[in-house]
């Protein structure tokens, strides 16, 4: 989480600097949006990302991880309630997230 705070601080400093430049130049802002993005083999590749863009990407990643963690915690709470020792259990995953259980009663 410390890395996100550092990015947030860089963003705030950059934003203040750009706002000052905008005031000094009468609203003209050159070179502020020079982030170039491409995709290679399913990966986003960014050249010269702005602090705002970097912050948004980090927040998206952390939100995704928090959602995954919540799903796993929920499945951990549900599992003991539904299962018995005489069962074989499988977990259904969708994009790496638990979405269901398969219970097989062993006789």
trRosetta pair geometry for C-beta under 8 A, 3 or more apart (Angstrom, degrees):
i j d omega theta_ij theta_ji phi_ij phi_ji
1 4 5.5 -49 -161 31 50 114
1 5 6.7 50 145 -19 72 101
1 62 7.9 83 -101 -124 74 143
2 5 5.6 -52 -152 35 38 112
2 6 6.5 40 150 -20 67 103
3 6 5.6 -51 -150 34 35 113
3 7 6.5 34 151 -17 65 104
3 58 7.1 -148 115 -141 100 143
4 7 5.6 -54 -149 38 34 111
4 8 6.1 38 150 -23 67 105
4 55 7.4 92 -157 -138 74 74
4 58 5.2 176 -107 140 87 135
4 59 7.1 103 -142 -72 123 67
4 62 6.7 -3 -76 -39 145 150
5 8 5.4 -51 -144 36 33 114
5 9 6.4 35 154 -20 64 103
6 9 5.8 -52 -149 34 31 111
6 10 6.5 32 151 -18 63 104
7 10 5.6 -52 -149 36 34 112
7 11 6.3 39 150 -23 65 104
7 51 6.5 171 -173 -163 72 83
7 54 5.4 -133 -152 118 124 109
7 55 4.9 168 136 -87 113 76
7 58 5.7 124 53 10 164 156
8 11 5.5 -52 -150 34 31 115
8 12 6.5 31 152 -19 65 104
8 55 5.8 99 -86 -123 58 126
9 12 5.7 -52 -147 35 33 110
9 13 6.4 32 154 -16 65 105
10 13 5.8 -56 -148 39 31 110
10 14 6.1 30 155 -18 66 110
10 51 4.4 -152 118 -129 96 132
10 54 7.7 -10 84 72 130 135
11 14 5.8 -58 -146 40 28 110
11 15 6.0 30 156 -22 65 108
11 51 3.8 -172 -87 132 61 112
11 52 5.3 110 -139 -75 112 55
11 54 7.5 -154 -69 63 104 95
11 55 4.8 -10 -54 -34 148 143
12 15 5.6 -52 -143 35 29 113
12 16 6.4 30 156 -19 63 104
13 16 5.9 -56 -151 35 30 110
13 17 6.3 28 152 -18 65 108
13 51 7.7 110 57 -29 81 177
14 17 5.6 -56 -148 38 32 112
14 18 6.1 28 155 -17 67 107
14 50 7.0 167 142 -173 155 88
14 51 4.4 154 17 20 148 137
14 52 7.4 -127 87 -30 130 83
15 18 5.8 -56 -144 39 29 108
15 19 6.2 31 155 -20 64 107
15 51 7.7 -109 -33 75 81 124
15 52 7.2 91 -70 -64 103 110
16 19 5.7 -54 -147 36 29 112
16 20 6.4 31 153 -20 63 105
17 20 5.8 -55 -152 35 30 112
17 21 6.5 29 151 -17 65 105
18 21 5.6 -51 -145 38 35 111
18 22 6.1 40 153 -24 66 105
18 29 6.4 44 -170 -140 98 123
18 32 5.5 83 -133 -121 129 127
19 22 5.5 -51 -146 34 31 116
19 23 6.6 32 153 -19 63 102
20 23 5.8 -53 -151 34 31 110
20 24 6.3 25 153 -15 65 109
21 24 5.7 -59 -145 41 31 109
21 25 6.0 8 163 -2 69 114
21 29 6.6 100 105 -118 110 77
22 25 6.4 -67 -138 48 23 95
22 27 5.8 26 -176 -120 86 31
22 28 7.4 179 -133 58 59 31
22 29 5.2 -15 -92 -73 92 105
23 26 8.0 34 179 -67 26 24
25 28 4.3 -92 135 57 119 90
25 29 7.2 154 68 -70 136 46
25 30 8.0 -116 169 0 171 93
29 32 4.7 -15 156 -8 110 137
31 34 5.6 -15 -160 -34 61 126
32 50 7.3 40 169 -105 66 135
33 50 7.0 -41 -114 -44 49 138
34 48 5.4 -24 107 111 97 138
34 50 7.9 120 46 -59 62 93
35 46 6.1 -21 -167 -163 101 103
35 47 7.1 151 -159 75 50 56
35 48 5.8 -146 -102 95 51 75
35 49 4.9 49 -123 -117 118 49
35 50 5.5 -86 -46 -10 120 83
35 53 5.3 63 -87 -8 167 168
36 46 7.2 146 78 -158 50 51
36 47 4.2 -8 59 53 101 109
36 48 6.7 54 15 43 84 95
37 44 6.1 -21 -161 -167 107 98
37 45 7.0 147 -155 78 54 52
37 46 5.3 -16 -100 -102 80 72
37 47 7.6 -156 -70 20 36 73
38 44 7.8 147 80 -156 33 52
38 45 5.1 -20 66 62 82 103
39 42 6.9 9 179 -111 106 10
39 43 6.7 157 -155 74 66 37
39 44 5.8 -36 -99 -97 77 51
39 45 7.0 166 -100 13 23 84
40 43 5.6 -27 68 60 73 92
40 45 5.5 28 8 -20 109 129
46 49 4.3 26 148 -58 137 110
46 53 7.1 175 -153 132 149 133
46 57 8.0 -107 -23 -54 155 159
49 53 4.5 -126 -171 88 97 123
49 54 4.9 120 119 -58 126 88
49 57 7.6 -30 -170 -1 157 139
50 53 4.6 96 54 6 80 102
50 54 6.9 -146 92 -4 42 88
51 54 5.6 -55 -146 40 32 114
51 55 6.2 37 154 -23 65 106
52 55 5.7 -54 -148 35 29 113
52 56 6.5 30 153 -19 63 105
53 56 5.8 -53 -150 35 31 112
53 57 6.5 30 153 -18 64 106
54 57 5.8 -55 -149 36 31 111
54 58 6.4 28 154 -17 65 107
55 58 5.8 -57 -148 38 30 109
55 59 6.2 29 155 -18 65 108
56 59 5.8 -56 -146 38 30 111
56 60 6.4 33 154 -21 64 105
57 60 5.7 -53 -149 34 30 113
57 61 6.5 30 153 -19 64 106
58 61 5.7 -54 -149 36 33 112
58 62 6.3 27 155 -15 66 107
59 62 5.9 -55 -144 39 31 108
59 63 6.2 34 156 -21 65 106
60 63 5.8 -55 -146 36 28 112
60 64 6.4 30 154 -20 63 107
61 64 5.8 -56 -152 35 30 112
61 65 6.5 27 153 -16 64 106
62 65 5.6 -53 -147 38 35 111
62 66 6.2 37 153 -21 66 105
63 66 5.7 -54 -147 36 30 112
63 67 6.5 33 153 -20 64 104
64 67 5.8 -53 -150 34 31 112
64 68 6.6 31 152 -18 64 105
65 68 5.6 -52 -149 36 34 112
65 69 6.3 35 153 -19 66 106
66 69 5.7 -53 -146 37 32 113
66 70 6.3 35 153 -21 64 105
67 70 5.7 -53 -148 35 31 113
67 71 6.5 32 153 -19 64 104
67 97 7.6 -31 129 -110 95 135
68 71 5.8 -55 -151 35 31 111
68 72 6.5 27 154 -14 65 106
68 96 6.9 -14 -127 118 124 105
68 97 5.9 -120 -119 -98 75 92
69 72 5.8 -57 -148 39 31 108
69 73 6.2 32 154 -19 66 107
70 73 5.7 -55 -146 38 30 111
70 74 6.3 32 155 -20 65 106
71 74 5.8 -54 -148 35 30 112
71 75 6.4 27 155 -17 64 105
71 97 4.9 9 110 -162 168 99
71 98 5.4 168 151 48 104 84
71 99 8.0 -23 -165 -71 130 53
72 75 5.7 -53 -146 37 33 109
72 76 6.3 37 152 -23 64 105
72 98 6.2 114 -94 7 55 121
73 76 5.6 -53 -149 34 32 114
73 77 6.6 31 153 -18 64 104
74 77 5.8 -56 -152 35 33 110
74 78 6.3 25 155 -15 67 109
74 98 7.9 -166 75 80 91 120
75 78 5.8 -57 -142 40 34 108
75 79 6.1 49 159 -39 67 103
75 91 6.9 59 -174 -136 144 126
75 98 4.2 -4 -59 103 154 157
75 101 7.5 149 -150 -60 101 103
76 79 6.0 -40 -142 16 26 119
77 80 7.7 -67 -172 29 28 96
77 81 7.6 16 147 -9 61 116
78 81 5.9 -73 -163 39 42 112
78 82 6.1 15 158 -6 80 118
78 101 7.5 -154 114 -23 118 136
79 82 6.4 -78 -148 44 25 98
79 83 5.7 -1 174 -6 69 124
79 89 7.4 78 -149 -177 102 159
79 101 6.9 155 -104 -93 76 145
80 83 6.4 -66 -125 43 25 99
82 101 6.6 127 97 76 150 159
82 103 6.7 -123 146 -67 109 144
83 87 5.4 -139 -155 64 79 138
83 89 5.6 -26 -113 -71 128 140
83 101 8.0 -112 -65 178 100 150
83 103 6.7 -160 -104 -116 73 116
84 87 5.0 100 58 -11 74 111
84 105 8.0 24 56 -117 120 83
86 105 6.5 29 119 -158 96 70
86 106 5.2 -135 176 58 74 91
86 107 7.8 63 169 -81 122 39
87 103 5.2 -25 -169 -163 133 91
87 104 6.2 138 -165 70 72 48
87 105 5.7 -40 -104 -99 80 48
87 106 6.5 -176 -103 2 22 87
88 103 7.7 139 75 -163 50 43
88 104 4.1 -19 60 65 97 111
88 106 5.8 92 -23 -50 93 107
89 101 6.2 -31 -162 -168 99 106
89 102 6.8 142 -163 78 47 61
89 103 5.8 -11 -107 -105 75 63
89 104 7.4 -156 -70 24 32 77
90 101 7.0 141 79 -167 50 55
90 102 3.8 -6 60 55 102 114
90 104 7.6 48 -4 -11 98 106
91 98 5.4 -50 -179 -126 118 104
91 100 7.4 156 -163 89 53 46
91 101 5.9 -31 -107 -107 60 63
91 102 7.4 -135 -60 17 17 81
92 98 7.1 99 74 -157 56 59
92 99 5.2 -67 104 68 101 85
92 100 3.9 7 42 61 126 92
92 101 7.0 -123 7 -60 87 16
92 102 6.5 101 -42 -30 94 96
93 96 5.9 0 177 -125 120 16
93 97 6.4 141 -157 63 74 30
93 98 5.9 -45 -98 -89 70 45
93 99 6.8 124 -132 10 20 88
94 97 5.7 -35 68 62 71 87
94 99 4.5 25 6 -18 113 141
